[in-house]
């Protein structure tokens, strides 16, 4: 008989784009057996850059993390799915919301939201100076 889940299972969002999937490994763990928050933050930064990359002709740089919320721990073997949406396009910057859902390895098909973040990227020239965004798609 299956035990009830200790968390509220969620469904990944239908209104955002899946931009990254990754499985954390034991080398990504802290002393308590959970995945380092910094490792998760690095993955969110990569996932957050996917959609701005499509709008910018050239390089982008992360300039701000307005919000980063850890809702549940991430465990070794979780299949993490990163969903992203652009929330604002400015003259030189793009703001993105990223939601991260874990599919626990022992509970296939059950998802739990583990992280939510809002990041801003700026379009930069070869000297690292902000440049106007000209949509490329």
C-alpha positions in Angstrom: 0.0 0.0 0.0 1.4 3.4 -0.9 1.9 6.0 1.8 0.6 9.5 1.3 3.3 11.9 0.1 4.8 14.2 2.8 4.4 17.2 0.5 1.8 18.5 -1.8 2.5 17.2 -5.3 2.3 19.8 -8.1 2.0 19.7 -11.8 4.6 21.5 -13.9 3.2 24.7 -15.4 1.6 24.5 -18.8 2.1 28.2 -19.5 5.9 28.2 -19.3 8.5 26.7 -21.5 10.6 23.7 -20.4 14.2 24.9 -20.8 16.3 22.4 -18.9 16.2 19.0 -17.3 19.0 17.8 -15.0 19.7 15.1 -12.4 21.8 16.2 -9.4 24.5 13.8 -8.3 26.1 12.9 -5.0 29.0 15.3 -5.6 26.4 18.1 -5.5 25.4 17.3 -1.9 26.0 19.2 1.3 26.8 17.6 4.6 23.1 17.0 5.3 22.5 14.9 2.2 20.6 17.6 0.2 21.8 19.3 -2.9 23.7 22.6 -2.4 21.6 25.7 -2.8 24.4 27.2 -4.8 24.3 24.3 -7.3 20.6 24.8 -7.7 21.1 28.6 -8.2 23.7 27.9 -10.9 21.3 25.7 -12.8 18.5 28.3 -12.5 20.9 30.9 -13.9 21.6 28.6 -16.9 17.9 27.9 -17.4 17.0 31.5 -17.0 19.3 32.5 -19.8 17.8 30.2 -22.4 14.8 32.5 -23.4 16.8 35.8 -23.4 19.4 34.1 -25.6 16.8 33.9 -28.3 16.0 37.6 -28.2 19.6 39.0 -28.1 22.1 39.2 -30.9 25.2 38.5 -28.9 26.1 38.0 -25.3 24.0 38.4 -22.2 25.0 38.8 -18.6 23.1 38.1 -15.4 22.7 41.5 -13.6 20.1 40.8 -10.9 18.4 38.1 -8.9 15.3 39.8 -7.6 13.9 36.8 -5.8 15.1 33.3 -5.1 12.9 31.0 -3.0 13.8 27.5 -1.9 10.5 25.7 -1.2 11.6 22.1 -0.7 15.0 20.4 -0.5 16.4 18.9 -3.7 17.7 15.3 -3.3 20.2 13.2 -5.1 18.5 11.4 -8.0 15.6 13.9 -8.4 14.8 14.7 -12.0 14.7 18.5 -12.0 12.6 20.3 -14.7 13.2 24.1 -15.2 10.4 26.1 -16.6 10.9 29.7 -17.7 8.9 32.7 -19.0 9.9 36.2 -19.9 8.1 38.7 -17.7 9.6 41.9 -19.1 11.7 43.1 -22.0 13.3 46.5 -21.6 15.6 48.5 -23.7 18.7 46.5 -22.7 17.4 43.9 -20.3 15.1 40.9 -20.0 13.5 39.7 -16.8 12.7 36.0 -16.5 10.8 33.9 -14.0 12.1 30.3 -13.5 10.2 27.6 -11.6 11.9 24.3 -10.8 10.0 21.1 -10.2 11.5 17.8 -8.8 10.2 14.4 -9.9 11.4 12.3 -7.0 13.2 9.1 -8.1 11.0 6.8 -6.0 7.7 8.6 -7.0 7.7 8.7 -10.8 5.1 11.1 -12.2 4.8 13.0 -8.9 6.2 16.5 -9.0 7.0 19.0 -6.2 7.9 22.6 -6.8 11.3 23.1 -5.2 12.5 26.6 -6.3 11.1 29.8 -7.8 13.3 32.7 -9.0 13.2 36.0 -10.9 16.4 37.0 -12.7 17.3 39.9 -15.0 19.8 39.6 -17.9 21.3 42.5 -19.9 22.4 42.4 -23.5 26.1 43.4 -23.6 28.6 44.2 -26.4 32.1 42.8 -26.8 33.3 45.3 -24.1 30.7 44.2 -21.6 28.7 47.4 -21.9 24.9 47.3 -22.2 23.5 47.4 -25.7 20.0 47.8 -27.2 18.0 44.6 -27.6 17.1 44.0 -31.2 14.8 41.0 -31.5 16.5 38.3 -33.6 13.5 35.9 -34.0 
